[in-house]
Amino acid sequence: MLLHEDKTEKIIQAFYKVYNELGYGFRENVYENALAIELRELGFQVDQQHEIRVYYHGREVGEYYADLVADELIILEIKAARNLIEDH
């Protein structure tokens, strides 16, 4: 069972819709922008390049920028690569 399964399923479907329409070969920001549009059309609240402060033992150690955050619940990281490697 996935956390937020209903939302996650809609996000995955939106990803496939964007990928099937655009195909491959673009930079990540193209896919990010297209996916943000698609998710908003589905009724999601979407924040792009959302800053998240990171803490360690109660102390701020930096910030992280999530490509997309859907409904303030789900972080999406967009990756565009010719081939997947183990790091992905």
Distance bins in CASP14 RR format, pairs under 12 A and 6 or more apart:
PFRMAT RR
TARGET T0000
AUTHOR 0000-0000-0000
RMODE 2
METHOD distances of the structure
MODEL  1
1 8 0 0 0 0 0 1 0 0 0 0 0
1 9 0 0 0 0 0 1 0 0 0 0 0
2 8 1 0 1 0 0 0 0 0 0 0 0
2 9 1 0 0 1 0 0 0 0 0 0 0
2 10 0 0 0 0 0 1 0 0 0 0 0
2 11 0 0 0 0 0 1 0 0 0 0 0
2 12 0 0 0 0 1 0 0 0 0 0 0
2 73 0 0 0 0 0 1 0 0 0 0 0
2 74 0 0 0 0 0 1 0 0 0 0 0
3 9 0 0 0 0 0 1 0 0 0 0 0
3 73 0 0 0 0 1 0 0 0 0 0 0
3 74 0 0 0 0 1 0 0 0 0 0 0
3 75 0 0 0 0 0 1 0 0 0 0 0
4 10 0 0 0 0 1 0 0 0 0 0 0
4 11 0 0 0 0 1 0 0 0 0 0 0
4 12 0 0 0 0 0 1 0 0 0 0 0
4 44 0 0 0 0 0 1 0 0 0 0 0
4 70 0 0 0 0 1 0 0 0 0 0 0
4 71 0 0 0 0 1 0 0 0 0 0 0
4 72 0 0 0 0 0 1 0 0 0 0 0
4 73 1 0 1 0 0 0 0 0 0 0 0
4 74 1 0 0 1 0 0 0 0 0 0 0
4 75 0 0 0 0 0 1 0 0 0 0 0
5 11 0 0 0 0 0 1 0 0 0 0 0
5 12 0 0 0 0 0 1 0 0 0 0 0
5 73 0 0 0 0 0 1 0 0 0 0 0
5 74 0 0 0 0 0 1 0 0 0 0 0
6 12 0 0 0 0 0 1 0 0 0 0 0
6 13 0 0 0 0 0 1 0 0 0 0 0
6 42 0 0 0 0 0 1 0 0 0 0 0
6 44 0 0 0 0 0 1 0 0 0 0 0
6 70 0 0 0 0 0 1 0 0 0 0 0
6 71 0 0 0 0 0 1 0 0 0 0 0
6 73 0 0 0 0 0 1 0 0 0 0 0
6 74 0 0 0 0 0 1 0 0 0 0 0
7 13 0 0 0 0 0 1 0 0 0 0 0
7 14 0 0 0 0 0 1 0 0 0 0 0
7 39 0 0 0 0 1 0 0 0 0 0 0
7 42 0 0 0 0 1 0 0 0 0 0 0
7 43 0 0 0 0 0 1 0 0 0 0 0
7 44 1 0 0 1 0 0 0 0 0 0 0
7 45 0 0 0 0 0 1 0 0 0 0 0
7 46 0 0 0 0 0 1 0 0 0 0 0
7 69 0 0 0 0 0 1 0 0 0 0 0
7 70 1 0 0 1 0 0 0 0 0 0 0
7 71 1 0 0 1 0 0 0 0 0 0 0
7 72 0 0 0 0 0 1 0 0 0 0 0
7 73 1 0 0 1 0 0 0 0 0 0 0
7 74 1 0 0 1 0 0 0 0 0 0 0
7 76 0 0 0 0 0 1 0 0 0 0 0
8 14 0 0 0 0 0 1 0 0 0 0 0
8 15 0 0 0 0 0 1 0 0 0 0 0
8 39 0 0 0 0 0 1 0 0 0 0 0
8 44 0 0 0 0 0 1 0 0 0 0 0
8 70 0 0 0 0 1 0 0 0 0 0 0
8 71 0 0 0 0 0 1 0 0 0 0 0
8 73 0 0 0 0 1 0 0 0 0 0 0
8 74 1 0 0 1 0 0 0 0 0 0 0
8 75 0 0 0 0 0 1 0 0 0 0 0
8 76 0 0 0 0 0 1 0 0 0 0 0
9 15 0 0 0 0 0 1 0 0 0 0 0
9 16 0 0 0 0 0 1 0 0 0 0 0
9 42 0 0 0 0 0 1 0 0 0 0 0
9 74 0 0 0 0 0 1 0 0 0 0 0
10 16 0 0 0 0 0 1 0 0 0 0 0
10 17 0 0 0 0 0 1 0 0 0 0 0
10 35 0 0 0 0 0 1 0 0 0 0 0
10 38 0 0 0 0 1 0 0 0 0 0 0
10 39 0 0 0 0 1 0 0 0 0 0 0
10 41 0 0 0 0 0 1 0 0 0 0 0
10 42 1 0 1 0 0 0 0 0 0 0 0
10 43 0 0 0 0 1 0 0 0 0 0 0
10 44 1 0 0 1 0 0 0 0 0 0 0
10 70 0 0 0 0 1 0 0 0 0 0 0
10 71 0 0 0 0 0 1 0 0 0 0 0
10 74 0 0 0 0 0 1 0 0 0 0 0
11 17 0 0 0 0 0 1 0 0 0 0 0
11 18 0 0 0 0 0 1 0 0 0 0 0
11 35 0 0 0 0 1 0 0 0 0 0 0
11 36 0 0 0 0 0 1 0 0 0 0 0
11 38 0 0 0 0 1 0 0 0 0 0 0
11 39 1 0 0 1 0 0 0 0 0 0 0
11 42 0 0 0 0 1 0 0 0 0 0 0
11 43 0 0 0 0 0 1 0 0 0 0 0
11 44 1 0 0 1 0 0 0 0 0 0 0
11 46 0 0 0 0 0 1 0 0 0 0 0
11 68 0 0 0 0 1 0 0 0 0 0 0
11 69 0 0 0 0 0 1 0 0 0 0 0
11 70 1 0 0 1 0 0 0 0 0 0 0
11 71 0 0 0 0 1 0 0 0 0 0 0
11 73 0 0 0 0 0 1 0 0 0 0 0
11 74 1 0 0 1 0 0 0 0 0 0 0
11 75 0 0 0 0 0 1 0 0 0 0 0
11 76 1 0 0 1 0 0 0 0 0 0 0
11 78 0 0 0 0 0 1 0 0 0 0 0
12 18 0 0 0 0 0 1 0 0 0 0 0
12 19 0 0 0 0 0 1 0 0 0 0 0
12 35 0 0 0 0 0 1 0 0 0 0 0
12 38 0 0 0 0 0 1 0 0 0 0 0
12 39 0 0 0 0 0 1 0 0 0 0 0
12 42 0 0 0 0 0 1 0 0 0 0 0
12 70 0 0 0 0 0 1 0 0 0 0 0
12 74 0 0 0 0 0 1 0 0 0 0 0
12 76 0 0 0 0 0 1 0 0 0 0 0
13 19 0 0 0 0 0 1 0 0 0 0 0
13 20 0 0 0 0 0 1 0 0 0 0 0
13 35 0 0 0 0 0 1 0 0 0 0 0
13 38 0 0 0 0 1 0 0 0 0 0 0
13 39 0 0 0 0 0 1 0 0 0 0 0
13 41 0 0 0 0 0 1 0 0 0 0 0
13 42 0 0 0 0 1 0 0 0 0 0 0
13 44 0 0 0 0 0 1 0 0 0 0 0
14 20 0 0 0 0 0 1 0 0 0 0 0
14 21 0 0 0 0 0 1 0 0 0 0 0
14 31 0 0 0 0 0 1 0 0 0 0 0
14 34 0 0 0 0 1 0 0 0 0 0 0
14 35 1 0 0 1 0 0 0 0 0 0 0
14 36 0 0 0 0 1 0 0 0 0 0 0
14 37 0 0 0 0 1 0 0 0 0 0 0
14 38 1 0 1 0 0 0 0 0 0 0 0
14 39 1 0 1 0 0 0 0 0 0 0 0
14 40 0 0 0 0 1 0 0 0 0 0 0
14 41 0 0 0 0 1 0 0 0 0 0 0
14 42 1 0 0 1 0 0 0 0 0 0 0
14 43 0 0 0 0 0 1 0 0 0 0 0
14 44 0 0 0 0 1 0 0 0 0 0 0
14 46 0 0 0 0 0 1 0 0 0 0 0
14 68 0 0 0 0 0 1 0 0 0 0 0
14 70 0 0 0 0 1 0 0 0 0 0 0
14 74 0 0 0 0 0 1 0 0 0 0 0
14 76 0 0 0 0 1 0 0 0 0 0 0
15 21 0 0 0 0 0 1 0 0 0 0 0
15 22 0 0 0 0 0 1 0 0 0 0 0
15 23 0 0 0 0 0 1 0 0 0 0 0
15 31 0 0 0 0 1 0 0 0 0 0 0
15 32 0 0 0 0 0 1 0 0 0 0 0
15 34 0 0 0 0 1 0 0 0 0 0 0
15 35 1 0 0 1 0 0 0 0 0 0 0
15 36 0 0 0 0 0 1 0 0 0 0 0
15 38 0 0 0 0 1 0 0 0 0 0 0
15 39 0 0 0 0 1 0 0 0 0 0 0
15 42 0 0 0 0 0 1 0 0 0 0 0
15 68 0 0 0 0 0 1 0 0 0 0 0
15 70 0 0 0 0 0 1 0 0 0 0 0
15 74 0 0 0 0 0 1 0 0 0 0 0
15 76 0 0 0 0 1 0 0 0 0 0 0
15 77 0 0 0 0 0 1 0 0 0 0 0
15 78 0 0 0 0 1 0 0 0 0 0 0
15 79 0 0 0 0 0 1 0 0 0 0 0
16 22 0 0 0 0 0 1 0 0 0 0 0
16 23 0 0 0 0 0 1 0 0 0 0 0
16 31 0 0 0 0 0 1 0 0 0 0 0
16 35 0 0 0 0 0 1 0 0 0 0 0
16 38 0 0 0 0 1 0 0 0 0 0 0
17 23 0 0 0 0 0 1 0 0 0 0 0
17 31 0 0 0 0 0 1 0 0 0 0 0
17 34 0 0 0 0 1 0 0 0 0 0 0
17 35 0 0 0 0 1 0 0 0 0 0 0
17 37 0 0 0 0 0 1 0 0 0 0 0
17 38 1 0 1 0 0 0 0 0 0 0 0
17 39 0 0 0 0 0 1 0 0 0 0 0
17 41 0 0 0 0 1 0 0 0 0 0 0
17 42 0 0 0 0 1 0 0 0 0 0 0
18 24 0 0 0 0 0 1 0 0 0 0 0
18 26 0 0 0 0 0 1 0 0 0 0 0
18 30 0 0 0 0 1 0 0 0 0 0 0
18 31 1 0 0 1 0 0 0 0 0 0 0
18 32 0 0 0 0 1 0 0 0 0 0 0
18 33 0 0 0 0 1 0 0 0 0 0 0
18 34 1 0 1 0 0 0 0 0 0 0 0
18 35 1 0 1 0 0 0 0 0 0 0 0
18 36 0 0 0 0 1 0 0 0 0 0 0
18 37 0 0 0 0 1 0 0 0 0 0 0
18 38 1 0 1 0 0 0 0 0 0 0 0
18 39 0 0 0 0 1 0 0 0 0 0 0
18 41 0 0 0 0 0 1 0 0 0 0 0
18 42 0 0 0 0 0 1 0 0 0 0 0
18 68 0 0 0 0 0 1 0 0 0 0 0
18 76 0 0 0 0 0 1 0 0 0 0 0
18 78 0 0 0 0 1 0 0 0 0 0 0
18 80 0 0 0 0 0 1 0 0 0 0 0
19 25 0 0 0 0 0 1 0 0 0 0 0
19 26 0 0 0 0 0 1 0 0 0 0 0
19 30 0 0 0 0 0 1 0 0 0 0 0
19 31 1 0 0 1 0 0 0 0 0 0 0
19 34 0 0 0 0 1 0 0 0 0 0 0
19 35 0 0 0 0 1 0 0 0 0 0 0
19 38 0 0 0 0 0 1 0 0 0 0 0
19 78 0 0 0 0 0 1 0 0 0 0 0
19 80 0 0 0 0 0 1 0 0 0 0 0
20 34 0 0 0 0 0 1 0 0 0 0 0
20 38 0 0 0 0 0 1 0 0 0 0 0
21 30 0 0 0 0 0 1 0 0 0 0 0
21 31 0 0 0 0 0 1 0 0 0 0 0
21 34 1 0 0 1 0 0 0 0 0 0 0
21 35 0 0 0 0 0 1 0 0 0 0 0
21 37 0 0 0 0 0 1 0 0 0 0 0
21 38 0 0 0 0 1 0 0 0 0 0 0
22 28 0 0 0 0 0 1 0 0 0 0 0
22 30 1 0 0 1 0 0 0 0 0 0 0
22 31 1 0 0 1 0 0 0 0 0 0 0
22 32 0 0 0 0 0 1 0 0 0 0 0
22 33 0 0 0 0 0 1 0 0 0 0 0
22 34 1 0 0 1 0 0 0 0 0 0 0
22 35 0 0 0 0 1 0 0 0 0 0 0
22 37 0 0 0 0 0 1 0 0 0 0 0
22 38 0 0 0 0 0 1 0 0 0 0 0
22 78 0 0 0 0 0 1 0 0 0 0 0
22 80 0 0 0 0 0 1 0 0 0 0 0
23 30 0 0 0 0 0 1 0 0 0 0 0
23 31 0 0 0 0 1 0 0 0 0 0 0
23 34 0 0 0 0 0 1 0 0 0 0 0
23 80 0 0 0 0 0 1 0 0 0 0 0
24 30 0 0 0 0 0 1 0 0 0 0 0
24 31 0 0 0 0 1 0 0 0 0 0 0
24 79 0 0 0 0 0 1 0 0 0 0 0
24 80 1 0 0 1 0 0 0 0 0 0 0
24 81 0 0 0 0 1 0 0 0 0 0 0
24 82 0 0 0 0 1 0 0 0 0 0 0
24 83 0 0 0 0 0 1 0 0 0 0 0
25 31 0 0 0 0 1 0 0 0 0 0 0
25 80 1 0 0 1 0 0 0 0 0 0 0
25 81 0 0 0 0 1 0 0 0 0 0 0
25 82 0 0 0 0 1 0 0 0 0 0 0
26 32 0 0 0 0 1 0 0 0 0 0 0
26 33 0 0 0 0 1 0 0 0 0 0 0
26 34 0 0 0 0 1 0 0 0 0 0 0
26 35 0 0 0 0 0 1 0 0 0 0 0
26 78 0 0 0 0 0 1 0 0 0 0 0
26 79 0 0 0 0 0 1 0 0 0 0 0
26 80 1 0 0 1 0 0 0 0 0 0 0
26 81 0 0 0 0 0 1 0 0 0 0 0
27 33 0 0 0 0 0 1 0 0 0 0 0
27 34 0 0 0 0 0 1 0 0 0 0 0
27 78 0 0 0 0 1 0 0 0 0 0 0
27 79 0 0 0 0 0 1 0 0 0 0 0
27 80 1 0 0 1 0 0 0 0 0 0 0
27 81 0 0 0 0 0 1 0 0 0 0 0
28 34 0 0 0 0 0 1 0 0 0 0 0
28 35 0 0 0 0 0 1 0 0 0 0 0
28 48 0 0 0 0 0 1 0 0 0 0 0
28 49 0 0 0 0 0 1 0 0 0 0 0
28 67 1 0 0 1 0 0 0 0 0 0 0
28 68 0 0 0 0 0 1 0 0 0 0 0
28 76 0 0 0 0 0 1 0 0 0 0 0
28 77 0 0 0 0 1 0 0 0 0 0 0
28 78 1 0 1 0 0 0 0 0 0 0 0
28 79 1 0 0 1 0 0 0 0 0 0 0
28 80 1 0 1 0 0 0 0 0 0 0 0
28 81 0 0 0 0 1 0 0 0 0 0 0
29 35 0 0 0 0 0 1 0 0 0 0 0
29 36 0 0 0 0 0 1 0 0 0 0 0
29 48 0 0 0 0 1 0 0 0 0 0 0
29 49 0 0 0 0 1 0 0 0 0 0 0
29 67 0 0 0 0 1 0 0 0 0 0 0
29 68 0 0 0 0 0 1 0 0 0 0 0
29 78 0 0 0 0 1 0 0 0 0 0 0
29 79 0 0 0 0 0 1 0 0 0 0 0
29 80 0 0 0 0 1 0 0 0 0 0 0
30 36 0 0 0 0 0 1 0 0 0 0 0
30 37 0 0 0 0 0 1 0 0 0 0 0
30 67 0 0 0 0 0 1 0 0 0 0 0
30 78 0 0 0 0 1 0 0 0 0 0 0
30 80 0 0 0 0 1 0 0 0 0 0 0
31 37 0 0 0 0 0 1 0 0 0 0 0
31 38 0 0 0 0 0 1 0 0 0 0 0
31 48 0 0 0 0 0 1 0 0 0 0 0
31 67 0 0 0 0 1 0 0 0 0 0 0
31 68 0 0 0 0 0 1 0 0 0 0 0
31 76 0 0 0 0 0 1 0 0 0 0 0
31 77 0 0 0 0 0 1 0 0 0 0 0
31 78 1 0 1 0 0 0 0 0 0 0 0
31 79 0 0 0 0 1 0 0 0 0 0 0
31 80 1 0 0 1 0 0 0 0 0 0 0
31 81 0 0 0 0 0 1 0 0 0 0 0
32 38 0 0 0 0 0 1 0 0 0 0 0
32 39 0 0 0 0 0 1 0 0 0 0 0
32 46 0 0 0 0 1 0 0 0 0 0 0
32 47 0 0 0 0 0 1 0 0 0 0 0
32 48 1 0 0 1 0 0 0 0 0 0 0
32 49 0 0 0 0 1 0 0 0 0 0 0
32 50 0 0 0 0 0 1 0 0 0 0 0
32 65 0 0 0 0 0 1 0 0 0 0 0
32 66 0 0 0 0 0 1 0 0 0 0 0
32 67 1 0 1 0 0 0 0 0 0 0 0
32 68 1 0 0 1 0 0 0 0 0 0 0
32 69 0 0 0 0 0 1 0 0 0 0 0
32 76 0 0 0 0 1 0 0 0 0 0 0
32 77 0 0 0 0 1 0 0 0 0 0 0
32 78 1 0 1 0 0 0 0 0 0 0 0
32 79 0 0 0 0 0 1 0 0 0 0 0
32 80 0 0 0 0 1 0 0 0 0 0 0
33 39 0 0 0 0 0 1 0 0 0 0 0
33 40 0 0 0 0 0 1 0 0 0 0 0
33 46 0 0 0 0 0 1 0 0 0 0 0
33 48 1 0 0 1 0 0 0 0 0 0 0
33 49 0 0 0 0 0 1 0 0 0 0 0
33 67 0 0 0 0 0 1 0 0 0 0 0
33 68 0 0 0 0 1 0 0 0 0 0 0
33 78 0 0 0 0 1 0 0 0 0 0 0
34 40 0 0 0 0 0 1 0 0 0 0 0
34 41 0 0 0 0 0 1 0 0 0 0 0
34 46 0 0 0 0 0 1 0 0 0 0 0
34 48 0 0 0 0 0 1 0 0 0 0 0
34 68 0 0 0 0 0 1 0 0 0 0 0
34 78 0 0 0 0 1 0 0 0 0 0 0
34 80 0 0 0 0 0 1 0 0 0 0 0
35 41 0 0 0 0 0 1 0 0 0 0 0
35 42 0 0 0 0 0 1 0 0 0 0 0
35 44 0 0 0 0 0 1 0 0 0 0 0
35 46 0 0 0 0 1 0 0 0 0 0 0
35 48 0 0 0 0 1 0 0 0 0 0 0
35 67 0 0 0 0 1 0 0 0 0 0 0
35 68 1 0 0 1 0 0 0 0 0 0 0
35 70 0 0 0 0 1 0 0 0 0 0 0
35 74 0 0 0 0 0 1 0 0 0 0 0
35 76 1 0 0 1 0 0 0 0 0 0 0
35 77 0 0 0 0 0 1 0 0 0 0 0
35 78 1 0 0 1 0 0 0 0 0 0 0
35 79 0 0 0 0 0 1 0 0 0 0 0
35 80 0 0 0 0 0 1 0 0 0 0 0
36 42 0 0 0 0 0 1 0 0 0 0 0
36 43 0 0 0 0 0 1 0 0 0 0 0
36 44 0 0 0 0 1 0 0 0 0 0 0
36 45 0 0 0 0 0 1 0 0 0 0 0
36 46 1 0 1 0 0 0 0 0 0 0 0
36 47 0 0 0 0 1 0 0 0 0 0 0
36 48 1 0 1 0 0 0 0 0 0 0 0
36 49 0 0 0 0 0 1 0 0 0 0 0
36 50 0 0 0 0 0 1 0 0 0 0 0
36 66 0 0 0 0 0 1 0 0 0 0 0
36 67 0 0 0 0 1 0 0 0 0 0 0
36 68 1 0 0 1 0 0 0 0 0 0 0
36 69 0 0 0 0 0 1 0 0 0 0 0
36 70 0 0 0 0 1 0 0 0 0 0 0
36 76 0 0 0 0 1 0 0 0 0 0 0
36 78 0 0 0 0 1 0 0 0 0 0 0
37 43 0 0 0 0 0 1 0 0 0 0 0
37 44 0 0 0 0 0 1 0 0 0 0 0
37 46 0 0 0 0 1 0 0 0 0 0 0
37 48 0 0 0 0 0 1 0 0 0 0 0
37 68 0 0 0 0 0 1 0 0 0 0 0
38 44 0 0 0 0 1 0 0 0 0 0 0
38 46 0 0 0 0 1 0 0 0 0 0 0
38 68 0 0 0 0 0 1 0 0 0 0 0
38 70 0 0 0 0 0 1 0 0 0 0 0
38 76 0 0 0 0 0 1 0 0 0 0 0
39 45 0 0 0 0 1 0 0 0 0 0 0
39 46 1 0 1 0 0 0 0 0 0 0 0
39 47 0 0 0 0 0 1 0 0 0 0 0
39 48 0 0 0 0 0 1 0 0 0 0 0
39 67 0 0 0 0 0 1 0 0 0 0 0
39 68 1 0 0 1 0 0 0 0 0 0 0
39 69 0 0 0 0 0 1 0 0 0 0 0
39 70 1 0 1 0 0 0 0 0 0 0 0
39 71 0 0 0 0 1 0 0 0 0 0 0
39 74 0 0 0 0 1 0 0 0 0 0 0
39 76 0 0 0 0 1 0 0 0 0 0 0
39 78 0 0 0 0 0 1 0 0 0 0 0
40 46 1 0 1 0 0 0 0 0 0 0 0
40 47 0 0 0 0 0 1 0 0 0 0 0
40 48 0 0 0 0 0 1 0 0 0 0 0
40 68 0 0 0 0 0 1 0 0 0 0 0
40 70 0 0 0 0 1 0 0 0 0 0 0
40 71 0 0 0 0 0 1 0 0 0 0 0
42 70 0 0 0 0 1 0 0 0 0 0 0
42 71 0 0 0 0 0 1 0 0 0 0 0
43 70 0 0 0 0 1 0 0 0 0 0 0
43 71 0 0 0 0 1 0 0 0 0 0 0
44 68 0 0 0 0 1 0 0 0 0 0 0
44 69 0 0 0 0 1 0 0 0 0 0 0
44 70 1 0 1 0 0 0 0 0 0 0 0
44 71 1 0 1 0 0 0 0 0 0 0 0
44 72 0 0 0 0 0 1 0 0 0 0 0
44 73 0 0 0 0 1 0 0 0 0 0 0
44 74 0 0 0 0 1 0 0 0 0 0 0
44 76 0 0 0 0 0 1 0 0 0 0 0
45 68 0 0 0 0 0 1 0 0 0 0 0
45 69 0 0 0 0 1 0 0 0 0 0 0
45 70 1 0 0 1 0 0 0 0 0 0 0
45 71 1 0 1 0 0 0 0 0 0 0 0
45 72 1 0 0 1 0 0 0 0 0 0 0
45 73 0 0 0 0 1 0 0 0 0 0 0
45 74 0 0 0 0 0 1 0 0 0 0 0
46 66 0 0 0 0 0 1 0 0 0 0 0
46 67 0 0 0 0 0 1 0 0 0 0 0
46 68 1 0 1 0 0 0 0 0 0 0 0
46 69 1 0 0 1 0 0 0 0 0 0 0
46 70 1 0 1 0 0 0 0 0 0 0 0
46 71 0 0 0 0 1 0 0 0 0 0 0
46 72 0 0 0 0 1 0 0 0 0 0 0
46 73 0 0 0 0 0 1 0 0 0 0 0
46 74 0 0 0 0 1 0 0 0 0 0 0
46 75 0 0 0 0 0 1 0 0 0 0 0
46 76 0 0 0 0 1 0 0 0 0 0 0
47 65 0 0 0 0 0 1 0 0 0 0 0
47 66 1 0 0 1 0 0 0 0 0 0 0
47 67 0 0 0 0 1 0 0 0 0 0 0
47 68 1 0 0 1 0 0 0 0 0 0 0
47 69 1 0 1 0 0 0 0 0 0 0 0
47 70 0 0 0 0 1 0 0 0 0 0 0
47 71 0 0 0 0 1 0 0 0 0 0 0
47 72 1 0 0 1 0 0 0 0 0 0 0
47 73 0 0 0 0 0 1 0 0 0 0 0
47 74 0 0 0 0 0 1 0 0 0 0 0
47 75 0 0 0 0 1 0 0 0 0 0 0
47 76 0 0 0 0 0 1 0 0 0 0 0
48 65 0 0 0 0 1 0 0 0 0 0 0
48 66 0 0 0 0 1 0 0 0 0 0 0
48 67 1 0 0 1 0 0 0 0 0 0 0
48 68 1 0 1 0 0 0 0 0 0 0 0
48 69 0 0 0 0 1 0 0 0 0 0 0
48 70 0 0 0 0 0 1 0 0 0 0 0
48 75 0 0 0 0 0 1 0 0 0 0 0
48 76 0 0 0 0 1 0 0 0 0 0 0
48 78 0 0 0 0 1 0 0 0 0 0 0
49 63 0 0 0 0 0 1 0 0 0 0 0
49 64 0 0 0 0 0 1 0 0 0 0 0
49 65 1 0 1 0 0 0 0 0 0 0 0
49 66 1 0 0 1 0 0 0 0 0 0 0
49 67 1 0 0 1 0 0 0 0 0 0 0
49 68 0 0 0 0 1 0 0 0 0 0 0
49 69 0 0 0 0 1 0 0 0 0 0 0
49 75 0 0 0 0 0 1 0 0 0 0 0
49 76 0 0 0 0 0 1 0 0 0 0 0
49 77 0 0 0 0 0 1 0 0 0 0 0
49 78 0 0 0 0 0 1 0 0 0 0 0
50 63 0 0 0 0 0 1 0 0 0 0 0
50 64 0 0 0 0 1 0 0 0 0 0 0
50 65 1 0 0 1 0 0 0 0 0 0 0
50 66 1 0 1 0 0 0 0 0 0 0 0
50 67 0 0 0 0 1 0 0 0 0 0 0
50 68 1 0 0 1 0 0 0 0 0 0 0
50 69 1 0 1 0 0 0 0 0 0 0 0
50 70 0 0 0 0 0 1 0 0 0 0 0
50 71 0 0 0 0 0 1 0 0 0 0 0
50 72 0 0 0 0 1 0 0 0 0 0 0
50 73 0 0 0 0 0 1 0 0 0 0 0
50 74 0 0 0 0 0 1 0 0 0 0 0
50 75 0 0 0 0 1 0 0 0 0 0 0
50 76 0 0 0 0 1 0 0 0 0 0 0
50 77 0 0 0 0 0 1 0 0 0 0 0
51 60 0 0 0 0 0 1 0 0 0 0 0
51 62 0 0 0 0 1 0 0 0 0 0 0
51 63 1 0 1 0 0 0 0 0 0 0 0
51 64 1 0 0 1 0 0 0 0 0 0 0
51 65 1 0 1 0 0 0 0 0 0 0 0
51 66 0 0 0 0 1 0 0 0 0 0 0
51 67 0 0 0 0 0 1 0 0 0 0 0
51 69 0 0 0 0 1 0 0 0 0 0 0
52 60 0 0 0 0 0 1 0 0 0 0 0
52 61 0 0 0 0 0 1 0 0 0 0 0
52 62 0 0 0 0 1 0 0 0 0 0 0
52 63 1 0 0 1 0 0 0 0 0 0 0
52 64 1 0 1 0 0 0 0 0 0 0 0
52 65 1 0 0 1 0 0 0 0 0 0 0
52 66 1 0 1 0 0 0 0 0 0 0 0
52 67 0 0 0 0 0 1 0 0 0 0 0
52 69 0 0 0 0 1 0 0 0 0 0 0
52 72 0 0 0 0 0 1 0 0 0 0 0
52 75 1 0 0 1 0 0 0 0 0 0 0
52 77 0 0 0 0 0 1 0 0 0 0 0
53 59 0 0 0 0 0 1 0 0 0 0 0
53 60 1 0 1 0 0 0 0 0 0 0 0
53 61 0 0 0 0 1 0 0 0 0 0 0
53 62 1 0 0 1 0 0 0 0 0 0 0
53 63 1 0 1 0 0 0 0 0 0 0 0
53 64 1 0 0 1 0 0 0 0 0 0 0
53 65 0 0 0 0 0 1 0 0 0 0 0
53 66 0 0 0 0 0 1 0 0 0 0 0
54 60 1 0 0 1 0 0 0 0 0 0 0
54 61 1 0 1 0 0 0 0 0 0 0 0
54 62 1 0 1 0 0 0 0 0 0 0 0
54 63 1 0 0 1 0 0 0 0 0 0 0
54 64 1 0 1 0 0 0 0 0 0 0 0
54 65 0 0 0 0 0 1 0 0 0 0 0
54 66 0 0 0 0 0 1 0 0 0 0 0
55 61 1 0 0 1 0 0 0 0 0 0 0
55 62 0 0 0 0 1 0 0 0 0 0 0
55 63 0 0 0 0 0 1 0 0 0 0 0
55 64 0 0 0 0 0 1 0 0 0 0 0
56 62 0 0 0 0 1 0 0 0 0 0 0
64 75 0 0 0 0 1 0 0 0 0 0 0
64 77 0 0 0 0 0 1 0 0 0 0 0
65 75 0 0 0 0 0 1 0 0 0 0 0
65 77 0 0 0 0 1 0 0 0 0 0 0
65 78 0 0 0 0 0 1 0 0 0 0 0
66 72 0 0 0 0 0 1 0 0 0 0 0
66 73 0 0 0 0 0 1 0 0 0 0 0
66 74 0 0 0 0 1 0 0 0 0 0 0
66 75 1 0 1 0 0 0 0 0 0 0 0
66 76 1 0 0 1 0 0 0 0 0 0 0
66 77 1 0 0 1 0 0 0 0 0 0 0
66 78 0 0 0 0 1 0 0 0 0 0 0
67 74 0 0 0 0 0 1 0 0 0 0 0
67 75 0 0 0 0 1 0 0 0 0 0 0
67 76 1 0 1 0 0 0 0 0 0 0 0
67 77 1 0 1 0 0 0 0 0 0 0 0
67 78 1 0 1 0 0 0 0 0 0 0 0
67 79 0 0 0 0 1 0 0 0 0 0 0
67 80 0 0 0 0 0 1 0 0 0 0 0
68 74 0 0 0 0 1 0 0 0 0 0 0
68 75 1 0 0 1 0 0 0 0 0 0 0
68 76 1 0 1 0 0 0 0 0 0 0 0
68 77 0 0 0 0 1 0 0 0 0 0 0
68 78 1 0 0 1 0 0 0 0 0 0 0
69 75 1 0 1 0 0 0 0 0 0 0 0
69 76 1 0 0 1 0 0 0 0 0 0 0
69 77 0 0 0 0 0 1 0 0 0 0 0
70 76 1 0 0 1 0 0 0 0 0 0 0
77 88 0 0 0 0 0 1 0 0 0 0 0
78 88 0 0 0 0 0 1 0 0 0 0 0
79 85 0 0 0 0 0 1 0 0 0 0 0
79 87 0 0 0 0 0 1 0 0 0 0 0
79 88 1 0 0 1 0 0 0 0 0 0 0
80 88 0 0 0 0 0 1 0 0 0 0 0
81 87 0 0 0 0 1 0 0 0 0 0 0
81 88 1 0 0 1 0 0 0 0 0 0 0
82 88 0 0 0 0 0 1 0 0 0 0 0
END
